[in-house]
Every structure is written in C-alpha cells, then in structure tokens.
Amino acid sequence: MAAILIVGEDPDSIKPEDLPPGVTVDGIRAALDGARAALLARGHEVGVLLTTSADRIASELAGAVRGRSFDVIVIGAGLRVLPPMALHFERLMNAIREHAPDARLAFNTRPDDTAEAAERQLQGG
C-alpha cells in the first residue's frame, strides 16, 4: 500500500472561461472522485488537497504533509497548464521540495487519468 496525495485547484474557484474546451467543473470534480475511489480500491491511502490561493498553497501543502510520508504527489494539469495558475504551480513546487522532498511527482494529462499517473510513479516512472 502506498500513500498518495492529489493536489489540484479547487474546481469551484476555476473560471469556466479558463478551462480547456470540453472540460467542465463538474467533470473535474467527478474525475477527482473517481481517481480517489480507484486508488482506494487498489489499497492505497489517498489524500486530496484542493487549493484556492497562491498565497496559501505553500502552507496548505505543508499542513497536508506534516507528520506524514507520501510516496507520490500527483499534481493536477490545471495547476500546470492554465496560465492563471502559474504562480500557484511555482509556489507548490517549492513547497514540495521543502516539505516532501522524497515524494515522487506524478502529473496527469487530464482529470480522468490521475490514478494512472500515480500508479505510473509507483511502478518506477
């Protein structure tokens, strides 16, 4: 069993006009729930951190990993590819380096391949 943390932007804080074509807030939420359920069904421990502020992302990540050791941290595509999230992503990467340096990093390509991204890193990348 592995410990996995999924980090993404809170879907409710994303402006619909910032979403890629075909992606909806409800779709993101459903995919996140599905990924969590799939990883739990495979016997993994799963945490989810949904952030809303670049100013708080470092402290939110620190709180999520405090006293815990995660094998993999999956960073959602929205934090990496949506231009308004660039500062969030930058601060998140620095917080991970500081607070969870031993965790492997996984990146999904869309909301519904989060579990696969985590599993890929559990198998050595």
Buried (B, 14 or more C-beta within 10 A) or exposed (E): EBBBBBBBBBBEEBEEEEBEEEBEBEBBBBBBEBBBEBBEEBEBBBBBBBBBBBEEBBEBBBEBBEEEEBBBBBBBBBBBEBEEBEEBBEBBBEBBEEBBEEBBBBBBEBBBBBBBBBBBBBEEE
